[in-house]
């Protein structure tokens, strides 16, 4: 497939950015128009949480989709999408810190230690933090591509912790969290399969080299 | 309800092939089709309200006030009816209102069986006349950490128990929700809860004056979403004890199974009394968010009804008997 012209990619960035802000915009708009129902804080918590997981999964799916479809330019949007996952994750965390616990550090520490779904959620956010910090070009250069890539595999662990966080907080009916889990599992198995295939290929290549030498 | 959908208008009528190219005729045809459709929809909506008996929304008469009511400001009707758990319809708290709109609450009978002198079936309209209807404004605390103040209309459960005439050997009362998978979408699915929903009380809890059978809300017939036509309200217990759409009441001498306890015994006990000192294993029960309020407020022992009900549990370890 033909690569997209640079101009087009640049032009596309602004609308994609605005689209990613959509959920936050809708939430704010509803908040000012009595549209968040009886328990607005609950709605804000759930919505930001769901979008965090959604953006994590979209970010993770960029590579498989790019490889399967040949739309190589998708990679140019990955950092933005990943940062939006962090953005929604931070809003989600702020909802908890501010609107649920009202900055009561003691209560929060107690929660993190005692409530396993909080532990999992906190883990998911803290795993995103270094990825957000090192998302700049400067950091890629400083770390070197290989090491940077290795570090950014943390996104899989963050998403997994996020799914576990979701599963553990549900009272009954696991459909929603398990849907996220299934998507994540599919994406992970894709990466695993491609990794295995590449290893087998490399080994074969090595074997043929050796036989050629012999 | 036997209302047919307006018959589909054949596409040929909307854009008849023969007149396809004749602009004027096409516009006229489209206008006619549009009018027919609009008319159909109007008729359907109109017939719907004309032929369905909506018990919901009807004013209840002869309601007396009760000294057991709280003086706190009741939560709005809109919030009470648009934010609650009714897993038979949906596990989402915002959805049951719409999904329960056409739930049929007439005819409705409640079977009384088990350890009673004589098993019987009571009609809901007869049940509603068992005792004078009272307004009971109660605090309502959900196990999830939110709360409301709800102006129920109902009568003491003890009145119904007296009418049921249980044997002296009966020690517990068991309640059962209707099984109507054709009307309750989640009852068709597995993996939500065990259907039908069942609940239970110890006899002395059931006979307590605070325990009521609710048939109304805000002086009107109980909305479907809140458990019409008949639900249990036990204000010192977590909300899920208040079983909805009751069709069976049985008397037994052993502790009856309860739905959430079967689902997760370490999280939901038989008693499920509101207790800020006993955390749910996954979250704290020390505070709650009153719907409509921004800040959380501390949760009170027995949901603030300790003076009236604490004696029911004297000598019991409430950390173990949660």
Interface residues (C-beta under 8 A of the other chain):
Chain A: X37 X38 X39 X41 X42 X100 X102 X107 X111 X114 X115 X116 X117 X168 X169 X171 X172 X173 X174 X175
Chain B: X75 X78 X79 X82 X83 X87 X91 X93 X94 X144 X146 X191 X192 X193 X263 X279 X282 X283 X284 X289 X291 X292 X295 X296
